Amino acid sequence: MIEWSPTKIAAFQKTLLNWYDHNKRDLPWRHGHDPYHVWISEIMLQQTQVQTVIPYYQRFMKKFPTVQALAVADESDLMKAWEGLGYYSRARNLQKAARQLVEDYDGQWPTTAKELQNLSGIGPYTAGAIASIAFNQPVPAVDGNAFRVFSRLLEIDADIAKPQSRRIFEKAIQPLMPKDRPGDFNQAIMDLGTSYMSATNYDSEHSPVKAFNQAYLDGVEDHYPVKTKKKRPVPVKYFGLISRSEKGFLFEKRPSNGILSGFWMFPLIKADELPVKPAASEKTVLATLEKQFLETYQLPIHVKKLAGQPVSHTFTHQKWQIILLETTLSSQVDLSFFPGKWIPEAEFSDVAFTKVQSKMWARYQAETRY
């Protein structure tokens, strides 16, 4: 890892901030230094592109303009506002943190990165972003952009896939931060990491910090950042049950923990939990599913497999393959033993659809011309 002299650090700060002053992105959450605005934007930007986030952020701010409004929001309204962004635990943690701020901090924000991490869902990066941008604290905000930029500038060989590497980067970046403009410094790194120093198609030759990019000067930029490959998501097979009646479609409320917890969705049955042998025929598997549904929920169903390929959706650690089945039930059936309800199609717009649910519904419409 390269270390810079005080003179070089000062030159880097000046070069970077001059470039930022003239070229920074005009983003709605940058129109001020409100910690609430910084917080919401940073949580939304996790795993999500800036252009996708902008309209979500603007709608979210209209609906929940303050921490207090978010703290008392109905969860269904919150999930609907978050619909399509994915990683829904982020939204739930936002509300938990908002309630912490109102109940435990009397609505006043902690001003240091260490204190901010006491709030639900706020980790080192988000705490650094809020503390530096909203409260002018000279702390790094180390995300994917910072890993990429500083690994190239300083030729840091630490594997960014390992959690302990964050501390190495924070220690390396801290001396480079200007005490008077830490928030702008962190945001400049964000902008640099999405433009001249992006993951692919980077343009170091025209980068404003070319002279400081040691990996570029040494001709080894494609070696940085060092990152071991993630394990491939584990395939998981499900059957998705789409059942209609005069009252609408049968939805099941997902368990309160696990993937997509608490959402209303078409019922999903994990294939490997059915009591059949691996080599069982499809006819046997579906008959077993019908029997189990009857025994568990007291619902007599006769399923028919829809045409087309399974619905596919990839999460961080799992890849779901959902075989769609359809059935028709009387609206008079007893749902006392079933964790769900009938939802008319006219009310779908009021229900927060996950991407998986949207894919299932779109495939059903396409295959049945419903």
SULBEL-V690042 format. One record per helix or strand of 3 or more residues. SS is the DSSP state (2 for helix, 1 for strand). FROM is the first residue (numbers start at 1). TO is the last residue. If there is no record, write none. Layout:
# SULBEL-V690042
SS_FROM_TO, SS_FROM_TO
This chain:
# SULBEL-V690042
2_6_23, 2_28_30, 2_35_45, 2_50_63, 2_67_71, 2_75_82, 2_89_104, 2_113_116, 2_124_135, 2_144_154, 2_165_174, 2_182_193, 2_204_206, 2_210_212, 2_214_217, 2_221_223, 1_234_245, 1_248_253, 1_267_270, 2_271_273, 2_282_297, 1_311_314, 1_318_328, 1_340_343, 2_345_350, 2_355_368
